[in-house]
Amino acid sequence: MYDVLRADRCISVNSLEARVPFGDLDFVRYVMRIDPKLKLNSYGMGKYLLRHAFEKDAILPDEMLWQQNAVFSDAVGHSMVDDLKAYAETVYTDEAFRTGCRKYAYCPPFTKESLLYRELFEKYYPGQAEMIAGFWMPNPEWEGCRMDDPSARVLSNYGKSGV
């Protein structure tokens, strides 16, 4: 449900094969030997060590190397995510939201946005919700990841992209 396995599920369901960057076993062994404290996002920039590794050789222009990329959950762009949330607020009153959520015993929606997605899902795949293992959310076992927003940009360790 998390990280590369989530990407693999999304792609594989469409009969495609993902080529995950940096999946080379020698590279993985090398990275696993790095002090875990250095790999935490304490720099205010995701993938800092990877970016820093390419900095000296100027292989990539700085504006590309240091750009803040959208995470998997927001790959369509922050403005679209915000627009969808705002749209969901116009579709459901608070009462309609509570009533709508009660229709679903399995993985009931928890925000107006999630109710919007659930109703779209049910329109095209009626009664098939249990084929989905659960909501794709940040891993709640990670510190600071118990939330009701699937967007990684709201995580405390996401850095500048949350802005």
C-alpha positions as a Markdown table, in Angstrom:
| # | Residue | x | y | z |
|---|---|---|---|---|
| 1 | Met | 0.0 | 0.0 | 0.0 |
| 2 | Tyr | 3.0 | 2.4 | 0.3 |
| 3 | Asp | 5.9 | 3.7 | -1.7 |
| 4 | Val | 7.1 | 1.7 | -4.7 |
| 5 | Leu | 4.7 | -1.1 | -4.1 |
| 6 | Arg | 1.8 | 1.3 | -4.5 |
| 7 | Ala | 3.2 | 2.6 | -7.8 |
| 8 | Asp | 3.7 | -1.0 | -9.0 |
| 9 | Arg | 0.1 | -1.9 | -8.2 |
| 10 | Cys | -1.2 | 1.2 | -10.1 |
| 11 | Ile | 0.9 | 0.4 | -13.2 |
| 12 | Ser | 0.6 | -3.4 | -13.2 |
| 13 | Val | -3.2 | -3.3 | -13.1 |
| 14 | Asn | -3.0 | -1.7 | -16.5 |
| 15 | Ser | -0.7 | -4.4 | -17.9 |
| 16 | Leu | 2.3 | -2.1 | -17.8 |
| 17 | Glu | 5.7 | -2.7 | -16.2 |
| 18 | Ala | 7.4 | 0.0 | -14.2 |
| 19 | Arg | 11.1 | 0.7 | -14.3 |
| 20 | Val | 11.7 | 2.0 | -10.9 |
| 21 | Pro | 14.8 | 4.3 | -10.8 |
| 22 | Phe | 17.6 | 3.3 | -8.5 |
| 23 | Gly | 16.3 | -0.3 | -8.2 |
| 24 | Asp | 19.8 | -1.7 | -9.0 |
| 25 | Leu | 20.8 | -4.1 | -6.2 |
| 26 | Asp | 24.4 | -2.7 | -6.0 |
| 27 | Phe | 22.9 | 0.8 | -5.6 |
| 28 | Val | 20.4 | -0.4 | -3.0 |
| 29 | Arg | 23.2 | -2.0 | -1.0 |
| 30 | Tyr | 25.2 | 1.2 | -1.1 |
| 31 | Val | 22.3 | 3.3 | 0.0 |
| 32 | Met | 21.5 | 0.9 | 2.8 |
| 33 | Arg | 25.0 | 1.5 | 4.2 |
| 34 | Ile | 24.4 | 5.2 | 4.6 |
| 35 | Asp | 23.6 | 6.4 | 8.2 |
| 36 | Pro | 19.8 | 6.4 | 8.4 |
| 37 | Lys | 19.9 | 9.8 | 10.2 |
| 38 | Leu | 21.4 | 11.3 | 7.0 |
| 39 | Lys | 18.5 | 10.0 | 4.9 |
| 40 | Leu | 15.8 | 11.7 | 7.0 |
| 41 | Asn | 14.3 | 14.8 | 5.4 |
| 42 | Ser | 15.9 | 17.2 | 7.9 |
| 43 | Tyr | 17.1 | 19.5 | 5.1 |
| 44 | Gly | 13.7 | 20.9 | 4.1 |
| 45 | Met | 14.1 | 19.4 | 0.6 |
| 46 | Gly | 13.0 | 15.9 | -0.4 |
| 47 | Lys | 15.6 | 13.6 | -1.9 |
| 48 | Tyr | 18.3 | 16.0 | -0.7 |
| 49 | Leu | 21.2 | 13.4 | -0.7 |
| 50 | Leu | 20.3 | 12.3 | -4.2 |
| 51 | Arg | 20.1 | 15.8 | -5.5 |
| 52 | His | 23.4 | 16.7 | -3.7 |
| 53 | Ala | 25.1 | 13.7 | -5.4 |
| 54 | Phe | 24.4 | 15.3 | -8.8 |
| 55 | Glu | 25.3 | 18.8 | -7.8 |
| 56 | Lys | 29.1 | 18.9 | -8.4 |
| 57 | Asp | 29.1 | 17.5 | -11.9 |
| 58 | Ala | 26.4 | 19.9 | -13.1 |
| 59 | Ile | 24.7 | 17.1 | -15.0 |
| 60 | Leu | 21.4 | 18.8 | -14.6 |
| 61 | Pro | 20.7 | 22.5 | -14.5 |
| 62 | Asp | 20.2 | 23.8 | -11.0 |
| 63 | Glu | 16.6 | 24.8 | -11.6 |
| 64 | Met | 15.8 | 21.2 | -12.6 |
| 65 | Leu | 18.0 | 19.6 | -9.9 |
| 66 | Trp | 16.5 | 21.6 | -7.0 |
| 67 | Gln | 12.9 | 21.9 | -8.3 |
| 68 | Gln | 10.3 | 20.7 | -5.9 |
| 69 | Asn | 8.5 | 17.8 | -7.6 |
| 70 | Ala | 5.0 | 16.7 | -6.9 |
| 71 | Val | 4.7 | 13.5 | -4.9 |
| 72 | Phe | 2.7 | 10.5 | -6.2 |
| 73 | Ser | -0.4 | 11.6 | -4.4 |
| 74 | Asp | -0.3 | 15.1 | -6.0 |
| 75 | Ala | 1.1 | 14.3 | -9.4 |
| 76 | Val | -1.6 | 16.2 | -11.2 |
| 77 | Gly | -0.4 | 19.3 | -9.4 |
| 78 | His | -1.2 | 21.2 | -6.2 |
| 79 | Ser | -3.7 | 23.5 | -7.8 |
| 80 | Met | -5.8 | 20.6 | -9.2 |
| 81 | Val | -5.9 | 18.9 | -5.8 |
| 82 | Asp | -7.0 | 22.2 | -4.2 |
| 83 | Asp | -9.6 | 22.7 | -6.9 |
| 84 | Leu | -11.0 | 19.3 | -6.3 |
| 85 | Lys | -11.3 | 19.8 | -2.6 |
| 86 | Ala | -13.0 | 23.2 | -3.1 |
| 87 | Tyr | -15.4 | 21.6 | -5.7 |
| 88 | Ala | -16.3 | 18.8 | -3.2 |
| 89 | Glu | -17.2 | 21.5 | -0.6 |
| 90 | Thr | -19.7 | 23.0 | -3.1 |
| 91 | Val | -21.2 | 19.6 | -3.9 |
| 92 | Tyr | -22.0 | 18.5 | -0.4 |
| 93 | Thr | -23.6 | 20.4 | 2.5 |
| 94 | Asp | -22.4 | 19.1 | 5.9 |
| 95 | Glu | -25.7 | 17.1 | 6.3 |
| 96 | Ala | -25.4 | 15.6 | 2.8 |
| 97 | Phe | -21.8 | 14.6 | 3.6 |
| 98 | Arg | -22.9 | 12.8 | 6.8 |
| 99 | Thr | -25.8 | 11.1 | 5.0 |
| 100 | Gly | -23.5 | 10.1 | 2.1 |
| 101 | Cys | -20.9 | 8.6 | 4.3 |
| 102 | Arg | -23.5 | 6.4 | 6.1 |
| 103 | Lys | -24.2 | 4.7 | 2.8 |
| 104 | Tyr | -20.9 | 2.9 | 2.9 |
| 105 | Ala | -20.0 | 0.4 | 5.5 |
| 106 | Tyr | -16.7 | -0.6 | 3.9 |
| 107 | Cys | -14.1 | 2.1 | 3.9 |
| 108 | Pro | -16.6 | 4.9 | 4.6 |
| 109 | Pro | -15.5 | 8.3 | 3.2 |
| 110 | Phe | -14.1 | 10.7 | 5.8 |
| 111 | Thr | -13.9 | 14.0 | 3.9 |
| 112 | Lys | -16.2 | 15.6 | 1.3 |
| 113 | Glu | -13.4 | 15.1 | -1.2 |
| 114 | Ser | -13.3 | 11.3 | -0.4 |
| 115 | Leu | -17.1 | 11.1 | -0.7 |
| 116 | Leu | -16.9 | 12.7 | -4.1 |
| 117 | Tyr | -14.3 | 10.1 | -5.2 |
| 118 | Arg | -16.3 | 7.2 | -3.7 |
| 119 | Glu | -19.5 | 8.2 | -5.4 |
| 120 | Leu | -17.7 | 8.4 | -8.7 |
| 121 | Phe | -16.2 | 5.0 | -8.1 |
| 122 | Glu | -19.6 | 3.5 | -7.2 |
| 123 | Lys | -21.1 | 5.0 | -10.4 |
| 124 | Tyr | -18.7 | 3.1 | -12.6 |
| 125 | Tyr | -18.0 | 0.1 | -10.4 |
| 126 | Pro | -21.1 | -0.4 | -8.3 |
| 127 | Gly | -20.7 | -2.8 | -5.4 |
| 128 | Gln | -17.0 | -3.4 | -6.2 |
| 129 | Ala | -15.4 | -1.3 | -3.3 |
| 130 | Glu | -14.1 | -4.4 | -1.5 |
| 131 | Met | -11.7 | -5.0 | -4.3 |
| 132 | Ile | -9.8 | -2.0 | -3.0 |
| 133 | Ala | -7.8 | -2.9 | 0.1 |
| 134 | Gly | -8.3 | 0.5 | 1.7 |
| 135 | Phe | -7.5 | 4.2 | 1.2 |
| 136 | Trp | -4.1 | 5.1 | -0.1 |
| 137 | Met | -2.9 | 7.3 | 2.6 |
| 138 | Pro | 0.5 | 8.0 | 4.1 |
| 139 | Asn | 1.7 | 5.1 | 6.2 |
| 140 | Pro | 0.1 | 5.8 | 9.7 |
| 141 | Glu | 3.0 | 4.0 | 11.4 |
| 142 | Trp | 5.4 | 6.7 | 10.4 |
| 143 | Glu | 5.7 | 9.7 | 12.7 |
| 144 | Gly | 3.4 | 12.5 | 11.8 |
| 145 | Cys | 1.4 | 10.5 | 9.3 |
| 146 | Arg | -1.9 | 9.9 | 11.0 |
| 147 | Met | -4.1 | 12.3 | 9.0 |
| 148 | Asp | -7.2 | 12.5 | 6.9 |
| 149 | Asp | -5.6 | 13.9 | 3.8 |
| 150 | Pro | -3.9 | 11.6 | 1.2 |
| 151 | Ser | -1.7 | 14.4 | 0.0 |
| 152 | Ala | 1.9 | 14.0 | 1.1 |
| 153 | Arg | 2.4 | 17.7 | 0.9 |
| 154 | Val | 0.6 | 18.1 | 4.3 |
| 155 | Leu | 3.2 | 15.9 | 6.0 |
| 156 | Ser | 5.5 | 17.7 | 8.4 |
| 157 | Asn | 8.6 | 16.3 | 6.8 |
| 158 | Tyr | 7.7 | 17.1 | 3.2 |
| 159 | Gly | 9.6 | 20.3 | 3.0 |
| 160 | Lys | 8.9 | 23.2 | 0.6 |
| 161 | Ser | 6.3 | 21.5 | -1.5 |
| 162 | Gly | 3.7 | 21.8 | 1.2 |
| 163 | Val | 3.6 | 25.5 | 0.7 |
